[in-house]
Amino acid sequence: MSRGHDDAWNTVAHEPCAHASGPVRAVHADAPRRISPSNRRTLADLTPRAGRSQASSAAFTLIELMIVVAIVGVLAAIAVPAFIGYVRRSRTAEATANLKSLFVGAFAYYESARTGQGVGAMGVTGCTVASAGPLPPTVGVSAQQFDHSTNPSFRALNFRIADPIRFQYQIVSASSSCTGMPNNPNVYTFVAMADLDGDGTLSTFELAVGSDPNNELYRAPGFYVVDELE
């Protein structure tokens, strides 16, 4: 560009604008933009507002909390009774196991040969023990230790329980003799009773025992149960 053109440009660039109220300064394109203090405050306020919006969106609303509480309540209403029933049912396993143990002892006692005093005495089988129990005399929610071998009938059937028990046990015998006959459906009834929840109602299990045509003892295929879980 010639010197004449430079002088003309400088003259135009520095002359006041006809429509401006004051002098006009030349602004270069590469100069950094300046933001007024009011604009800076506005930009600074954007970040906290965004943070507050994210925090509120991440929190639970009252309706959501009510739904969660309702779901927990329903689950508790279903799970707690089921758990209590499961605990009581697990305690009844004691009764069935010990009644089976009584039958095993009664079977062995019935089959064993017994003789009277003297060399001329004859051996006999088919012996039964007398009725006994219920032992222990009282039961409650808590388990207790009891030695059934202190009773002669339980001792004859070799019935001993090492662990604490919640049930009391009873032997109901048709007779106490060695005159057992075949085809007798009422040789024994073994009974287990317990108050599992302390309400005074007894959970009762019974196992019936009879003799078959070969005069051997057999037991019922199942248990007669009353108020299993009360």
BALOBA-1460 file (C-alpha; in Angstrom, 3 decimals):
// residues 230
<rec num="1" residu="m" x="0.000" y="0.000" z="0.000"/>
<rec num="2" residu="s" x="1.362" y="3.501" z="-0.820"/>
<rec num="3" residu="r" x="2.080" y="6.164" z="1.686"/>
<rec num="4" residu="g" x="-0.885" y="8.155" z="0.494"/>
<rec num="5" residu="h" x="-3.244" y="5.392" z="1.291"/>
<rec num="6" residu="d" x="-1.688" y="5.005" z="4.773"/>
<rec num="7" residu="d" x="-2.239" y="8.655" z="5.564"/>
<rec num="8" residu="a" x="-5.813" y="8.419" z="4.395"/>
<rec num="9" residu="w" x="-6.495" y="5.366" z="6.529"/>
<rec num="10" residu="n" x="-4.969" y="6.935" z="9.618"/>
<rec num="11" residu="t" x="-7.039" y="10.043" z="9.069"/>
<rec num="12" residu="v" x="-10.297" y="8.049" z="8.777"/>
<rec num="13" residu="a" x="-9.507" y="5.770" z="11.728"/>
<rec num="14" residu="h" x="-8.836" y="8.674" z="14.086"/>
<rec num="15" residu="e" x="-11.558" y="11.041" z="13.024"/>
<rec num="16" residu="p" x="-14.591" y="11.155" z="15.240"/>
<rec num="17" residu="c" x="-17.703" y="9.410" z="13.961"/>
<rec num="18" residu="a" x="-20.431" y="11.672" z="12.832"/>
<rec num="19" residu="h" x="-23.028" y="9.795" z="14.853"/>
<rec num="20" residu="a" x="-20.957" y="9.190" z="17.974"/>
<rec num="21" residu="s" x="-21.094" y="11.427" z="21.002"/>
<rec num="22" residu="g" x="-17.405" y="10.915" z="21.760"/>
<rec num="23" residu="p" x="-14.183" y="9.781" z="20.213"/>
<rec num="24" residu="v" x="-14.036" y="6.295" z="18.761"/>
<rec num="25" residu="r" x="-11.150" y="4.022" z="19.602"/>
<rec num="26" residu="a" x="-9.705" y="1.551" z="17.184"/>
<rec num="27" residu="v" x="-10.355" y="-2.066" z="18.230"/>
<rec num="28" residu="h" x="-8.134" y="-4.833" z="17.022"/>
<rec num="29" residu="a" x="-9.702" y="-8.229" z="16.217"/>
<rec num="30" residu="d" x="-7.159" y="-10.090" z="18.341"/>
<rec num="31" residu="a" x="-7.812" y="-8.117" z="21.518"/>
<rec num="32" residu="p" x="-9.385" y="-10.190" z="24.400"/>
<rec num="33" residu="r" x="-13.005" y="-9.565" z="25.191"/>
<rec num="34" residu="r" x="-13.796" y="-7.979" z="28.474"/>
<rec num="35" residu="i" x="-16.869" y="-9.060" z="30.526"/>
<rec num="36" residu="s" x="-18.510" y="-6.548" z="32.750"/>
<rec num="37" residu="p" x="-18.719" y="-7.218" z="36.512"/>
<rec num="38" residu="s" x="-22.468" y="-7.704" z="36.210"/>
<rec num="39" residu="n" x="-21.973" y="-10.389" z="33.562"/>
<rec num="40" residu="r" x="-19.319" y="-12.123" z="35.673"/>
<rec num="41" residu="r" x="-21.748" y="-12.392" z="38.582"/>
<rec num="42" residu="t" x="-24.364" y="-13.884" z="36.321"/>
<rec num="43" residu="l" x="-21.999" y="-16.577" z="35.020"/>
<rec num="44" residu="a" x="-20.798" y="-17.400" z="38.512"/>
<rec num="45" residu="d" x="-24.350" y="-17.993" z="39.637"/>
<rec num="46" residu="l" x="-24.939" y="-20.683" z="37.004"/>
<rec num="47" residu="t" x="-22.767" y="-23.354" z="38.631"/>
<rec num="48" residu="p" x="-24.445" y="-23.423" z="42.103"/>
<rec num="49" residu="r" x="-27.859" y="-23.554" z="40.480"/>
<rec num="50" residu="a" x="-26.825" y="-26.549" z="38.416"/>
<rec num="51" residu="g" x="-25.465" y="-28.255" z="41.564"/>
<rec num="52" residu="r" x="-28.679" y="-27.643" z="43.459"/>
<rec num="53" residu="s" x="-30.700" y="-29.068" z="40.572"/>
<rec num="54" residu="q" x="-28.597" y="-32.260" z="40.479"/>
<rec num="55" residu="a" x="-28.848" y="-32.690" z="44.279"/>
<rec num="56" residu="s" x="-32.612" y="-32.316" z="44.260"/>
<rec num="57" residu="s" x="-32.984" y="-34.785" z="41.399"/>
<rec num="58" residu="a" x="-30.869" y="-37.362" z="43.288"/>
<rec num="59" residu="a" x="-32.907" y="-37.136" z="46.537"/>
<rec num="60" residu="f" x="-36.029" y="-39.210" z="47.335"/>
<rec num="61" residu="t" x="-39.409" y="-37.590" z="47.107"/>
<rec num="62" residu="l" x="-42.046" y="-38.121" z="49.781"/>
<rec num="63" residu="i" x="-44.059" y="-40.407" z="47.498"/>
<rec num="64" residu="e" x="-41.009" y="-42.565" z="46.797"/>
<rec num="65" residu="l" x="-40.302" y="-42.890" z="50.527"/>
<rec num="66" residu="m" x="-43.921" y="-43.851" z="51.196"/>
<rec num="67" residu="i" x="-43.738" y="-46.540" z="48.508"/>
<rec num="68" residu="v" x="-40.544" y="-47.964" z="50.018"/>
<rec num="69" residu="v" x="-42.084" y="-48.011" z="53.509"/>
<rec num="70" residu="a" x="-45.189" y="-49.767" z="52.159"/>
<rec num="71" residu="i" x="-43.086" y="-52.433" z="50.414"/>
<rec num="72" residu="v" x="-41.023" y="-53.057" z="53.561"/>
<rec num="73" residu="g" x="-44.233" y="-53.351" z="55.592"/>
<rec num="74" residu="v" x="-45.700" y="-55.932" z="53.224"/>
<rec num="75" residu="l" x="-42.502" y="-57.975" z="53.229"/>
<rec num="76" residu="a" x="-42.354" y="-57.861" z="57.030"/>
<rec num="77" residu="a" x="-45.998" y="-58.939" z="57.313"/>
<rec num="78" residu="i" x="-45.230" y="-61.984" z="55.169"/>
<rec num="79" residu="a" x="-41.724" y="-62.850" z="56.327"/>
<rec num="80" residu="v" x="-42.057" y="-62.522" z="60.122"/>
<rec num="81" residu="p" x="-44.966" y="-64.990" z="60.575"/>
<rec num="82" residu="a" x="-43.307" y="-67.385" z="58.132"/>
<rec num="83" residu="f" x="-40.058" y="-67.215" z="60.111"/>
<rec num="84" residu="i" x="-41.863" y="-67.827" z="63.430"/>
<rec num="85" residu="g" x="-43.660" y="-70.811" z="61.912"/>
<rec num="86" residu="y" x="-40.392" y="-72.172" z="60.573"/>
<rec num="87" residu="v" x="-38.765" y="-71.918" z="64.027"/>
<rec num="88" residu="r" x="-41.685" y="-73.723" z="65.698"/>
<rec num="89" residu="r" x="-41.754" y="-76.415" z="63.023"/>
<rec num="90" residu="s" x="-38.037" y="-77.019" z="63.506"/>
<rec num="91" residu="r" x="-38.699" y="-77.581" z="67.230"/>
<rec num="92" residu="t" x="-41.297" y="-80.259" z="66.486"/>
<rec num="93" residu="a" x="-38.587" y="-82.374" z="64.864"/>
<rec num="94" residu="e" x="-37.554" y="-83.270" z="68.419"/>
<rec num="95" residu="a" x="-40.906" y="-84.950" z="69.053"/>
<rec num="96" residu="t" x="-40.963" y="-87.177" z="65.980"/>
<rec num="97" residu="a" x="-37.344" y="-88.250" z="66.447"/>
<rec num="98" residu="n" x="-37.822" y="-89.201" z="70.103"/>
<rec num="99" residu="l" x="-41.100" y="-91.041" z="69.490"/>
<rec num="100" residu="k" x="-39.311" y="-93.148" z="66.886"/>
<rec num="101" residu="s" x="-36.605" y="-93.800" z="69.465"/>
<rec num="102" residu="l" x="-39.262" y="-95.020" z="71.925"/>
<rec num="103" residu="f" x="-40.585" y="-97.444" z="69.315"/>
<rec num="104" residu="v" x="-37.091" y="-98.837" z="68.642"/>
<rec num="105" residu="g" x="-36.642" y="-99.482" z="72.370"/>
<rec num="106" residu="a" x="-40.093" y="-101.051" z="72.688"/>
<rec num="107" residu="f" x="-39.431" y="-103.339" z="69.700"/>
<rec num="108" residu="a" x="-36.159" y="-104.584" z="71.192"/>
<rec num="109" residu="y" x="-37.756" y="-105.097" z="74.607"/>
<rec num="110" residu="y" x="-40.691" y="-107.025" z="73.092"/>
<rec num="111" residu="e" x="-38.413" y="-109.366" z="71.141"/>
<rec num="112" residu="s" x="-35.971" y="-110.078" z="73.955"/>
<rec num="113" residu="a" x="-36.418" y="-113.433" z="75.732"/>
<rec num="114" residu="r" x="-36.901" y="-113.287" z="79.482"/>
<rec num="115" residu="t" x="-36.891" y="-116.152" z="81.918"/>
<rec num="116" residu="g" x="-38.041" y="-116.647" z="85.443"/>
<rec num="117" residu="q" x="-35.872" y="-117.708" z="88.368"/>
<rec num="118" residu="g" x="-34.475" y="-121.268" z="88.417"/>
<rec num="119" residu="v" x="-33.095" y="-123.743" z="85.907"/>
<rec num="120" residu="g" x="-36.539" y="-124.994" z="84.991"/>
<rec num="121" residu="a" x="-37.901" y="-121.583" z="84.052"/>
<rec num="122" residu="m" x="-38.993" y="-121.117" z="80.483"/>
<rec num="123" residu="g" x="-37.987" y="-118.178" z="78.338"/>
<rec num="124" residu="v" x="-40.755" y="-115.876" z="77.177"/>
<rec num="125" residu="t" x="-41.054" y="-112.979" z="74.752"/>
<rec num="126" residu="g" x="-43.715" y="-110.433" z="73.983"/>
<rec num="127" residu="c" x="-43.000" y="-108.344" z="77.071"/>
<rec num="128" residu="t" x="-44.251" y="-104.779" z="77.475"/>
<rec num="129" residu="v" x="-43.596" y="-102.063" z="80.058"/>
<rec num="130" residu="a" x="-46.093" y="-100.224" z="82.236"/>
<rec num="131" residu="s" x="-47.541" y="-96.823" z="81.366"/>
<rec num="132" residu="a" x="-45.417" y="-93.886" z="82.453"/>
<rec num="133" residu="g" x="-45.250" y="-90.129" z="82.208"/>
<rec num="134" residu="p" x="-45.700" y="-87.574" z="80.974"/>
<rec num="135" residu="l" x="-42.121" y="-86.628" z="81.815"/>
<rec num="136" residu="p" x="-40.856" y="-84.081" z="82.540"/>
<rec num="137" residu="p" x="-43.911" y="-83.146" z="84.628"/>
<rec num="138" residu="t" x="-44.201" y="-79.620" z="83.177"/>
<rec num="139" residu="v" x="-43.211" y="-77.966" z="79.904"/>
<rec num="140" residu="g" x="-42.761" y="-74.390" z="78.746"/>
<rec num="141" residu="v" x="-41.325" y="-72.318" z="75.957"/>
<rec num="142" residu="s" x="-37.758" y="-72.826" z="77.154"/>
<rec num="143" residu="a" x="-35.955" y="-76.135" z="76.751"/>
<rec num="144" residu="q" x="-35.013" y="-78.100" z="79.859"/>
<rec num="145" residu="q" x="-32.742" y="-80.962" z="80.774"/>
<rec num="146" residu="f" x="-34.391" y="-84.137" z="82.076"/>
<rec num="147" residu="d" x="-33.205" y="-87.686" z="82.755"/>
<rec num="148" residu="h" x="-35.934" y="-90.149" z="81.727"/>
<rec num="149" residu="s" x="-33.868" y="-93.101" z="82.912"/>
<rec num="150" residu="t" x="-35.003" y="-92.368" z="86.475"/>
<rec num="151" residu="n" x="-38.348" y="-93.951" z="85.493"/>
<rec num="152" residu="p" x="-38.278" y="-97.796" z="85.225"/>
<rec num="153" residu="s" x="-40.476" y="-97.971" z="82.093"/>
<rec num="154" residu="f" x="-38.412" y="-95.422" z="80.163"/>
<rec num="155" residu="r" x="-35.237" y="-97.065" z="81.424"/>
<rec num="156" residu="a" x="-36.407" y="-100.504" z="80.224"/>
<rec num="157" residu="l" x="-36.888" y="-99.050" z="76.720"/>
<rec num="158" residu="n" x="-33.405" y="-97.506" z="76.934"/>
<rec num="159" residu="f" x="-34.894" y="-94.028" z="76.426"/>
<rec num="160" residu="r" x="-32.370" y="-91.332" z="77.311"/>
<rec num="161" residu="i" x="-32.090" y="-87.816" z="75.860"/>
<rec num="162" residu="a" x="-28.802" y="-85.990" z="76.238"/>
<rec num="163" residu="d" x="-29.919" y="-82.620" z="74.870"/>
<rec num="164" residu="p" x="-32.353" y="-80.144" z="76.460"/>
<rec num="165" residu="i" x="-35.954" y="-80.799" z="75.384"/>
<rec num="166" residu="r" x="-39.192" y="-78.807" z="74.981"/>
<rec num="167" residu="f" x="-41.549" y="-81.814" z="74.834"/>
<rec num="168" residu="q" x="-42.735" y="-84.117" z="77.607"/>
<rec num="169" residu="y" x="-43.082" y="-87.800" z="76.763"/>
<rec num="170" residu="q" x="-45.622" y="-90.397" z="77.825"/>
<rec num="171" residu="i" x="-45.944" y="-94.185" z="77.463"/>
<rec num="172" residu="v" x="-49.516" y="-95.490" z="77.262"/>
<rec num="173" residu="s" x="-49.333" y="-99.285" z="77.557"/>
<rec num="174" residu="a" x="-52.139" y="-101.832" z="77.232"/>
<rec num="175" residu="s" x="-50.488" y="-104.053" z="79.844"/>
<rec num="176" residu="s" x="-47.274" y="-104.665" z="81.722"/>
<rec num="177" residu="s" x="-46.551" y="-108.332" z="81.193"/>
<rec num="178" residu="c" x="-44.912" y="-110.897" z="78.936"/>
<rec num="179" residu="t" x="-48.149" y="-112.166" z="77.463"/>
<rec num="180" residu="g" x="-48.071" y="-110.256" z="74.193"/>
<rec num="181" residu="m" x="-50.287" y="-111.755" z="71.535"/>
<rec num="182" residu="p" x="-50.210" y="-111.374" z="67.718"/>
<rec num="183" residu="n" x="-52.650" y="-109.137" z="65.855"/>
<rec num="184" residu="n" x="-53.008" y="-106.655" z="68.677"/>
<rec num="185" residu="p" x="-53.395" y="-103.108" z="67.283"/>
<rec num="186" residu="n" x="-53.175" y="-101.418" z="70.684"/>
<rec num="187" residu="v" x="-49.932" y="-102.487" z="72.318"/>
<rec num="188" residu="y" x="-48.587" y="-98.952" z="72.908"/>
<rec num="189" residu="t" x="-49.282" y="-95.339" z="72.237"/>
<rec num="190" residu="f" x="-46.280" y="-93.037" z="72.589"/>
<rec num="191" residu="v" x="-47.128" y="-89.376" z="73.148"/>
<rec num="192" residu="a" x="-45.118" y="-86.125" z="72.968"/>
<rec num="193" residu="m" x="-46.572" y="-82.791" z="74.152"/>
<rec num="194" residu="a" x="-45.216" y="-79.241" z="74.292"/>
<rec num="195" residu="d" x="-46.358" y="-75.637" z="74.704"/>
<rec num="196" residu="l" x="-44.208" y="-74.021" z="72.020"/>
<rec num="197" residu="d" x="-45.496" y="-70.448" z="72.376"/>
<rec num="198" residu="g" x="-46.553" y="-70.330" z="76.027"/>
<rec num="199" residu="d" x="-50.295" y="-69.908" z="75.384"/>
<rec num="200" residu="g" x="-51.361" y="-73.000" z="77.332"/>
<rec num="201" residu="t" x="-52.314" y="-74.987" z="74.218"/>
<rec num="202" residu="l" x="-50.280" y="-78.154" z="73.773"/>
<rec num="203" residu="s" x="-48.796" y="-79.322" z="70.504"/>
<rec num="204" residu="t" x="-49.393" y="-83.089" z="70.569"/>
<rec num="205" residu="f" x="-47.815" y="-85.939" z="68.604"/>
<rec num="206" residu="e" x="-48.872" y="-89.595" z="68.957"/>
<rec num="207" residu="l" x="-47.353" y="-92.768" z="67.552"/>
<rec num="208" residu="a" x="-49.488" y="-95.935" z="67.670"/>
<rec num="209" residu="v" x="-47.822" y="-99.367" z="68.018"/>
<rec num="210" residu="g" x="-49.341" y="-102.831" z="67.466"/>
<rec num="211" residu="s" x="-48.332" y="-106.450" z="66.887"/>
<rec num="212" residu="d" x="-48.539" y="-108.203" z="63.521"/>
<rec num="213" residu="p" x="-49.493" y="-111.869" z="62.740"/>
<rec num="214" residu="n" x="-45.902" y="-112.908" z="63.545"/>
<rec num="215" residu="n" x="-46.229" y="-111.247" z="66.963"/>
<rec num="216" residu="e" x="-43.679" y="-108.595" z="66.099"/>
<rec num="217" residu="l" x="-44.246" y="-104.942" z="66.863"/>
<rec num="218" residu="y" x="-44.923" y="-102.470" z="64.089"/>
<rec num="219" residu="r" x="-45.769" y="-98.798" z="64.178"/>
<rec num="220" residu="a" x="-48.225" y="-96.611" z="62.325"/>
<rec num="221" residu="p" x="-46.830" y="-95.151" z="59.085"/>
<rec num="222" residu="g" x="-47.343" y="-91.601" z="60.368"/>
<rec num="223" residu="f" x="-47.985" y="-89.502" z="63.452"/>
<rec num="224" residu="y" x="-51.320" y="-88.331" z="64.773"/>
<rec num="225" residu="v" x="-50.803" y="-84.584" z="65.294"/>
<rec num="226" residu="v" x="-52.952" y="-82.016" z="67.093"/>
<rec num="227" residu="d" x="-52.085" y="-78.278" z="67.046"/>
<rec num="228" residu="e" x="-48.658" y="-78.862" z="65.561"/>
<rec num="229" residu="l" x="-47.614" y="-75.184" z="65.684"/>
<rec num="230" residu="e" x="-50.431" y="-74.034" z="68.008"/>
